């Protein structure tokens, strides 16, 4: 108690921080992740003024272009600084997209956006490998579970996600997770049939649909407008 009284009575000049003291570390919101009731992963400050939603498909070429333009500045200038939270809703379009989306959601949350970015960057490679595998003569005779595992291996997802820290047991469990598959399917159904998105990529800010945007410049202009005092 005596210490507290003495500290309170200390002259203002003496109570100031030492000029060489290190400033407090700023929170890096890229390492904060949550999940909505519908299963969408949200990265960033839960109290951010701007809540950005993107509906994307991992086999959508326009989404890949947008990712290449936007992901780094979005993470660096808006999410990491706590200005924007980023929710990803998978608007799945096909089986290859489904497998890639399912696996991306099973990895570490801290790597989620990086994994999506890397999948978009290599989209043409893994998609063409998956399509070639599904064209094999015995593909249709396989069960749904075997088809998924077969395409995932052919696309190289086992090695892709292993390099990102997913051990073989976790990889196999992810592909076999019926609850996760159902949640992903429902997310896609909500995107197309409930939310009526016009295509991918589509965006919303603070609950207001923006529709499809074709460039990072267009999206950043919307973010800046919503961040104005």
CORRA-V499482 format. One record per residue. N is the residue number from 1. SS is DSSP state (a for helix, b for strand, c for the rest). OMEGA is omega in whole degrees, 0 to 359 (999 if undefined). D_LAST is the distance of its C-alpha to the last C-alpha in Angstrom with 2 decimals. Layout:
n=[N | N]
ss=[SS | SS]
omega=[OMEGA | OMEGA]
d_last=[D_LAST | D_LAST]
This chain:
n=[1 | 2 | 3 | 4 | 5 | 6 | 7 | 8 | 9 | 10 | 11 | 12 | 13 | 14 | 15 | 16 | 17 | 18 | 19 | 20 | 21 | 22 | 23 | 24 | 25 | 26 | 27 | 28 | 29 | 30 | 31 | 32 | 33 | 34 | 35 | 36 | 37 | 38 | 39 | 40 | 41 | 42 | 43 | 44 | 45 | 46 | 47 | 48 | 49 | 50 | 51 | 52 | 53 | 54 | 55 | 56 | 57 | 58 | 59 | 60 | 61 | 62 | 63 | 64 | 65 | 66 | 67 | 68 | 69 | 70 | 71 | 72 | 73 | 74 | 75 | 76 | 77 | 78 | 79 | 80 | 81 | 82 | 83 | 84 | 85 | 86 | 87 | 88 | 89 | 90 | 91 | 92 | 93 | 94 | 95 | 96 | 97 | 98 | 99 | 100 | 101 | 102 | 103 | 104 | 105 | 106 | 107 | 108 | 109 | 110 | 111 | 112 | 113 | 114 | 115 | 116 | 117 | 118 | 119 | 120 | 121 | 122 | 123 | 124 | 125 | 126 | 127 | 128 | 129 | 130 | 131 | 132 | 133 | 134 | 135 | 136 | 137 | 138 | 139 | 140 | 141 | 142 | 143 | 144 | 145 | 146 | 147 | 148 | 149 | 150 | 151 | 152 | 153 | 154 | 155 | 156 | 157 | 158 | 159 | 160 | 161 | 162 | 163 | 164 | 165 | 166 | 167 | 168 | 169 | 170 | 171 | 172 | 173 | 174 | 175 | 176 | 177 | 178 | 179 | 180 | 181 | 182 | 183 | 184 | 185 | 186 | 187 | 188 | 189 | 190 | 191 | 192 | 193 | 194 | 195 | 196 | 197 | 198 | 199 | 200 | 201 | 202 | 203 | 204 | 205 | 206 | 207 | 208 | 209 | 210 | 211 | 212 | 213 | 214 | 215 | 216 | 217 | 218 | 219 | 220 | 221 | 222 | 223 | 224 | 225 | 226 | 227 | 228 | 229]
ss=[c | a | a | a | a | a | a | a | a | c | c | a | a | a | a | c | c | c | c | c | c | c | c | c | c | c | c | c | a | a | a | c | b | b | b | c | c | c | c | c | b | b | b | c | c | c | c | c | c | b | b | b | b | b | b | b | c | c | c | c | a | a | a | a | a | a | a | a | a | a | a | a | a | a | a | a | a | a | a | c | c | c | c | b | b | b | b | b | b | b | c | c | c | c | a | a | a | a | a | a | a | a | a | a | c | c | c | c | a | a | a | a | a | a | a | a | a | a | a | a | a | c | a | a | a | a | a | a | a | a | a | a | a | a | c | c | c | c | a | a | a | c | c | a | a | a | a | a | a | a | a | a | a | a | a | c | a | a | a | a | a | a | c | c | c | c | c | a | a | a | a | a | a | a | a | c | c | a | a | a | a | a | a | a | a | a | a | a | a | a | a | a | a | a | c | c | c | c | c | c | c | b | b | b | b | c | c | b | b | b | b | b | c | c | c | a | a | a | a | a | a | a | a | a | a | a | a | c | c]
omega=[180 | 179 | 180 | 180 | 181 | 180 | 180 | 182 | 184 | 177 | 184 | 182 | 182 | 184 | 182 | 181 | 175 | 184 | 180 | 180 | 180 | 176 | 179 | 180 | 180 | 178 | 174 | 187 | 176 | 181 | 178 | 184 | 176 | 180 | 179 | 179 | 180 | 175 | 179 | 178 | 181 | 179 | 174 | 184 | 180 | 181 | 180 | 180 | 182 | 179 | 183 | 175 | 172 | 170 | 183 | 174 | 184 | 174 | 179 | 181 | 178 | 177 | 179 | 178 | 180 | 178 | 180 | 180 | 197 | 193 | 182 | 179 | 178 | 179 | 187 | 191 | 187 | 182 | 183 | 182 | 177 | 182 | 186 | 167 | 189 | 179 | 180 | 175 | 183 | 176 | 188 | 182 | 184 | 184 | 179 | 176 | 182 | 182 | 180 | 181 | 180 | 182 | 181 | 182 | 179 | 181 | 178 | 180 | 181 | 182 | 188 | 181 | 178 | 179 | 178 | 179 | 180 | 177 | 177 | 182 | 181 | 187 | 185 | 182 | 185 | 179 | 180 | 177 | 178 | 180 | 178 | 180 | 182 | 177 | 180 | 187 | 185 | 186 | 185 | 180 | 182 | 174 | 180 | 180 | 180 | 176 | 182 | 180 | 181 | 180 | 180 | 179 | 181 | 179 | 180 | 183 | 179 | 179 | 179 | 183 | 174 | 178 | 180 | 172 | 180 | 181 | 183 | 181 | 179 | 178 | 180 | 180 | 180 | 181 | 183 | 185 | 183 | 180 | 179 | 178 | 180 | 180 | 179 | 178 | 179 | 178 | 179 | 179 | 178 | 182 | 186 | 189 | 177 | 184 | 174 | 178 | 183 | 183 | 178 | 357 | 174 | 187 | 171 | 176 | 179 | 176 | 181 | 180 | 176 | 184 | 181 | 174 | 188 | 182 | 176 | 179 | 179 | 181 | 181 | 177 | 178 | 179 | 181 | 180 | 182 | 178 | 179 | 179 | 999]
d_last=[42.82 | 44.26 | 41.95 | 38.85 | 40.17 | 40.95 | 37.53 | 35.89 | 38.23 | 37.63 | 36.55 | 32.92 | 34.05 | 36.12 | 33.42 | 31.00 | 30.89 | 33.51 | 32.23 | 33.51 | 31.96 | 30.05 | 26.31 | 25.55 | 25.32 | 21.94 | 21.95 | 22.68 | 21.29 | 23.58 | 26.34 | 24.89 | 26.10 | 26.53 | 28.10 | 27.37 | 30.11 | 31.06 | 31.48 | 28.60 | 27.63 | 24.02 | 23.12 | 20.28 | 18.18 | 18.87 | 15.72 | 13.44 | 10.24 | 11.87 | 15.55 | 17.51 | 21.07 | 23.72 | 27.11 | 29.56 | 33.28 | 34.93 | 37.52 | 35.13 | 35.42 | 32.13 | 30.41 | 32.25 | 31.04 | 27.39 | 27.91 | 29.46 | 26.54 | 23.59 | 24.67 | 24.76 | 21.41 | 19.77 | 21.50 | 21.07 | 17.54 | 15.69 | 18.07 | 19.74 | 16.62 | 15.55 | 12.43 | 14.45 | 17.55 | 20.24 | 22.85 | 25.97 | 28.16 | 31.53 | 32.68 | 36.21 | 38.38 | 41.69 | 43.78 | 42.86 | 39.15 | 40.00 | 41.89 | 39.28 | 36.45 | 38.61 | 39.41 | 35.90 | 34.82 | 37.76 | 36.92 | 34.95 | 31.33 | 30.43 | 32.10 | 30.92 | 28.45 | 30.88 | 33.73 | 32.00 | 31.20 | 34.87 | 36.19 | 34.37 | 35.66 | 39.22 | 38.94 | 41.84 | 44.14 | 43.91 | 43.65 | 46.80 | 48.65 | 47.78 | 48.88 | 52.13 | 52.87 | 52.36 | 54.82 | 57.64 | 60.65 | 60.43 | 56.69 | 56.97 | 59.60 | 57.24 | 55.51 | 51.75 | 51.21 | 53.50 | 51.81 | 48.43 | 49.94 | 51.94 | 49.05 | 46.83 | 49.61 | 50.35 | 46.72 | 46.83 | 44.29 | 46.60 | 46.50 | 42.85 | 41.69 | 44.43 | 42.97 | 39.63 | 41.40 | 42.59 | 46.21 | 48.77 | 49.04 | 45.30 | 45.35 | 48.25 | 46.76 | 43.52 | 45.49 | 47.53 | 44.73 | 45.19 | 42.31 | 39.88 | 41.39 | 41.03 | 37.37 | 36.64 | 38.64 | 36.81 | 33.41 | 34.68 | 36.14 | 32.89 | 31.06 | 33.68 | 35.04 | 32.44 | 29.15 | 31.03 | 29.30 | 30.61 | 31.48 | 30.23 | 27.81 | 25.50 | 21.91 | 19.59 | 15.92 | 15.18 | 18.58 | 18.31 | 21.06 | 20.47 | 24.19 | 25.69 | 23.91 | 26.32 | 24.54 | 22.06 | 20.54 | 19.84 | 18.40 | 16.19 | 14.78 | 13.88 | 12.35 | 10.15 | 9.16 | 8.30 | 6.40 | 3.81 | 0.00]
